[in-house]
């Protein structure tokens, strides 16, 4: 069934946590490993605005459905960051936009060149860029859902688990859009399939890899994706990606875990 963008934009709301007893973390704090992972997740969610900025220079923003979705998607990802930042704040860990800006400045010329690279790539690839964008977005959102669900399982804290499940539920709507668009567009273009396969196979890395230190990426992947259960989650993501037209057999998540040295 096609994704209803109008319904999505009409029902987009902030993830709610007012009814959750987050204050319990003052007397029952999360451990350092979990806080470090939550901090990573928060930074990634807050950085969505940078990703959206880059896409405004590509063919994706020229289509009404794309623009409508990306606008609401950007807001929801920001709200996810706000929710996670609230949990961190109770633990004395402050995450704000000044810090986010500082992190972006550390990227230096790379950050300033990203929109240019996206624009040039979009012009070279043409309309097939949208199919690649949708496939890449689907991979990222599938990864996000598995990450939040894995975190909820590992922590086993009922309050945190409920918050993470609510965020994952919103991420599921994002996956539905990206997947629907990717499947339709890839099915119509062999060229798009070839480019998407090349892009994902050669350049995809765990979400956050481009903005976080490698040590932080390794920490989060070890925390969430190591061992038999972690690899099981990774294979779920890979199975979903390889189910898209022309992407059969891709194992981008497992391959990236192997490159990072994450134990199976």
C-alpha positions as CSV (number, residue, x, y, z in Angstrom):
1,X,0.0,0.0,0.0
2,X,1.3,3.4,-1.0
3,X,2.5,5.7,1.8
4,X,0.0,8.5,2.5
5,X,2.1,11.7,2.9
6,X,-0.9,13.9,3.6
7,X,-2.0,11.6,6.4
8,X,1.5,11.5,7.7
9,X,1.9,15.3,7.8
10,X,-1.5,15.8,9.4
11,X,-0.7,13.4,12.2
12,X,2.9,14.3,12.8
13,X,3.4,15.1,16.5
14,X,6.2,15.4,19.0
15,X,7.1,12.1,20.8
16,X,5.4,12.4,24.2
17,X,7.2,11.7,27.5
18,X,5.2,13.9,29.9
19,X,3.5,10.8,31.4
20,X,6.8,9.0,32.0
21,X,8.6,9.2,35.4
22,X,11.9,10.4,34.1
23,X,12.7,11.8,37.5
24,X,13.3,8.3,38.8
25,X,16.7,8.5,37.1
26,X,17.8,10.9,39.8
27,X,17.8,8.0,42.3
28,X,18.1,5.1,39.8
29,X,20.6,6.4,37.2
30,X,21.5,4.7,34.0
31,X,25.0,3.2,33.8
32,X,27.8,4.9,32.0
33,X,27.7,2.6,29.0
34,X,24.1,3.4,28.4
35,X,24.5,7.1,28.9
36,X,27.4,7.1,26.4
37,X,25.2,5.4,23.8
38,X,22.2,7.7,24.5
39,X,24.5,10.7,24.0
40,X,25.5,9.3,20.6
41,X,21.9,8.8,19.7
42,X,21.0,12.4,20.8
43,X,23.8,13.9,18.7
44,X,22.7,11.9,15.7
45,X,19.1,13.0,16.0
46,X,20.1,16.7,16.4
47,X,22.4,16.5,13.4
48,X,19.4,15.6,11.1
49,X,19.1,19.3,10.3
50,X,22.5,19.2,8.6
51,X,21.5,16.2,6.5
52,X,18.3,18.0,5.5
53,X,20.3,21.1,4.5
54,X,22.4,19.0,2.2
55,X,19.4,17.4,0.5
56,X,17.9,20.8,-0.3
57,X,20.6,21.1,-3.0
58,X,19.5,17.8,-4.7
59,X,16.6,16.7,-6.9
60,X,14.8,15.2,-3.9
61,X,13.6,18.6,-2.7
62,X,11.9,19.4,-6.0
63,X,9.1,16.9,-5.5
64,X,6.2,18.0,-3.3
65,X,5.8,14.7,-1.4
66,X,9.5,14.7,-0.7
67,X,9.6,18.2,0.6
68,X,6.5,17.6,2.8
69,X,7.9,14.4,4.2
70,X,11.4,15.8,4.9
71,X,10.0,18.8,6.7
72,X,8.0,16.7,9.1
73,X,10.7,14.1,9.4
74,X,13.2,16.7,10.3
75,X,10.9,18.0,13.1
76,X,10.3,14.5,14.5
77,X,14.0,13.7,14.5
78,X,14.6,16.9,16.4
79,X,12.0,16.0,19.0
80,X,13.6,12.6,19.4
81,X,16.8,14.5,20.2
82,X,14.9,16.6,22.7
83,X,13.5,13.6,24.5
84,X,16.8,11.9,24.8
85,X,18.5,15.1,25.8
86,X,16.0,15.4,28.7
87,X,17.0,12.0,30.0
88,X,20.7,12.9,29.7
89,X,20.0,16.3,31.5
90,X,18.6,14.5,34.5
91,X,21.9,12.7,34.7
92,X,23.9,15.9,34.5
93,X,24.8,15.6,30.9
94,X,24.0,18.7,28.9
95,X,23.4,18.6,25.2
96,X,22.5,21.8,23.4
97,X,22.9,23.5,20.1
98,X,26.0,25.4,21.1
99,X,27.7,22.1,21.6
100,X,26.2,20.8,18.3
101,X,27.5,23.8,16.5
102,X,31.0,23.2,18.0
103,X,30.9,19.6,16.7
104,X,30.0,20.9,13.3
105,X,32.9,23.4,13.3
106,X,35.3,20.5,14.1
107,X,34.2,19.0,10.8
108,X,35.6,22.2,9.1
109,X,35.8,22.2,5.4
110,X,34.2,18.8,5.2
111,X,30.9,20.1,6.6
112,X,31.0,23.1,4.3
113,X,31.6,21.0,1.2
114,X,28.9,18.4,1.9
115,X,26.0,20.5,0.4
116,X,28.2,21.1,-2.7
117,X,29.1,17.4,-3.1
118,X,25.4,16.5,-2.8
119,X,24.4,19.1,-5.4
120,X,27.0,18.0,-7.9
121,X,26.1,14.3,-7.3
122,X,22.5,15.1,-7.8
123,X,23.2,16.9,-11.1
124,X,25.3,14.0,-12.4
125,X,23.0,11.2,-11.4
126,X,19.8,13.2,-12.2
127,X,16.4,11.9,-11.1
128,X,17.8,8.5,-10.2
129,X,19.5,10.3,-7.3
130,X,16.1,10.3,-5.5
131,X,15.9,6.5,-5.7
132,X,19.4,6.3,-4.1
133,X,18.4,8.8,-1.5
134,X,15.3,6.8,-0.6
135,X,17.3,3.5,-0.4
136,X,20.0,5.1,1.8
137,X,17.3,6.7,4.0
138,X,15.6,3.3,4.4
139,X,18.8,1.7,5.5
140,X,19.4,4.5,8.1
141,X,15.9,4.3,9.5
142,X,15.9,0.5,9.7
143,X,19.1,0.9,11.6
144,X,17.6,3.4,14.0
145,X,14.6,1.2,14.8
146,X,16.9,-1.8,15.6
147,X,19.2,0.5,17.7
148,X,16.3,1.8,19.8
149,X,14.7,-1.6,20.2
150,X,18.1,-3.2,21.1
151,X,18.8,-0.4,23.7
152,X,15.3,-1.0,25.2
153,X,16.0,-4.7,25.5
154,X,19.5,-4.4,26.9
155,X,18.8,-1.7,29.5
156,X,15.6,-3.4,30.8
157,X,14.5,-0.2,32.5
158,X,10.7,0.1,32.0
159,X,10.7,3.9,31.7
160,X,13.6,4.2,29.3
161,X,12.3,1.2,27.3
162,X,8.9,2.9,26.9
163,X,10.5,6.1,25.7
164,X,12.7,4.3,23.2
165,X,9.8,2.2,21.9
166,X,7.8,5.4,21.3
167,X,10.7,6.9,19.3
168,X,11.1,3.6,17.4
169,X,7.3,3.7,16.6
170,X,7.8,7.1,14.9
171,X,10.9,5.9,13.1
172,X,8.8,3.0,11.7
173,X,6.7,5.6,9.8
174,X,9.9,7.1,8.4
175,X,10.9,3.6,7.2
176,X,7.5,3.1,5.6
177,X,8.0,6.3,3.5
178,X,11.6,5.6,2.5
179,X,10.9,1.9,1.7
180,X,7.8,2.7,-0.4
181,X,9.6,5.3,-2.4
182,X,12.8,3.3,-2.8
183,X,10.9,0.2,-3.9
184,X,8.9,2.0,-6.6
185,X,11.7,4.1,-7.9
186,X,14.3,1.3,-8.0
187,X,11.8,-1.0,-9.8
188,X,11.5,1.5,-12.6
189,X,15.2,2.1,-13.2
190,X,18.1,-0.3,-13.7
191,X,20.5,2.6,-13.6
192,X,19.1,3.6,-10.1
193,X,19.6,0.0,-8.9
194,X,23.2,0.0,-10.1
195,X,24.0,3.3,-8.4
196,X,22.2,2.5,-5.2
197,X,23.9,-0.9,-4.9
198,X,27.3,0.8,-5.5
199,X,26.6,3.6,-3.1
200,X,25.4,1.4,-0.3
201,X,27.9,-1.3,-0.8
202,X,30.9,1.0,-1.0
203,X,30.1,4.0,1.1
204,X,27.4,3.2,3.7
205,X,28.5,3.2,7.3
206,X,26.6,3.1,10.6
207,X,24.5,6.2,11.2
208,X,26.6,8.8,12.9
209,X,29.9,7.6,11.5
210,X,30.5,10.8,9.6
211,X,30.0,13.1,12.6
212,X,31.3,11.1,15.6
213,X,34.7,9.8,16.6
214,X,35.4,6.3,15.5
215,X,35.8,5.3,19.2
216,X,32.2,6.4,19.8
217,X,30.9,4.4,16.8
218,X,32.8,1.3,18.0
219,X,31.4,1.8,21.5
220,X,27.8,2.0,20.3
221,X,28.1,-0.9,17.8
222,X,29.7,-3.0,20.6
223,X,26.9,-2.1,23.0
224,X,24.0,-2.7,20.6
225,X,25.2,-5.0,17.8
226,X,27.8,-7.4,19.3
227,X,27.2,-11.0,20.1
228,X,24.6,-13.4,18.7
229,X,21.6,-11.1,19.4
230,X,23.3,-8.1,18.0
231,X,24.2,-9.9,14.8
232,X,20.6,-11.1,14.6
233,X,19.4,-7.5,14.6
234,X,22.0,-6.6,12.0
235,X,20.9,-9.4,9.7
236,X,17.3,-8.1,10.0
237,X,18.4,-4.8,8.7
238,X,20.4,-6.4,5.9
239,X,17.5,-8.6,4.9
240,X,15.2,-5.6,4.6
241,X,17.7,-3.7,2.5
242,X,18.4,-6.7,0.2
243,X,14.7,-7.0,-0.3
244,X,14.7,-3.8,-2.4
245,X,14.9,-4.2,-6.2
246,X,18.4,-4.6,-7.4
247,X,19.9,-4.8,-3.9
248,X,19.7,-8.5,-3.4
249,X,22.5,-10.0,-1.3
250,X,23.8,-6.8,0.2
251,X,25.1,-7.2,3.8
252,X,26.1,-3.6,4.5
253,X,25.4,-3.7,8.2
254,X,27.3,-7.0,8.9
255,X,30.1,-5.9,6.7
256,X,30.4,-2.6,8.6
257,X,30.5,-4.4,11.9
258,X,33.2,-6.6,10.6
259,X,35.3,-3.6,9.5
260,X,34.9,-2.1,13.0
261,X,36.0,-5.3,14.6
262,X,32.7,-5.9,16.4
263,X,32.5,-9.5,17.8
264,X,29.8,-11.7,16.4
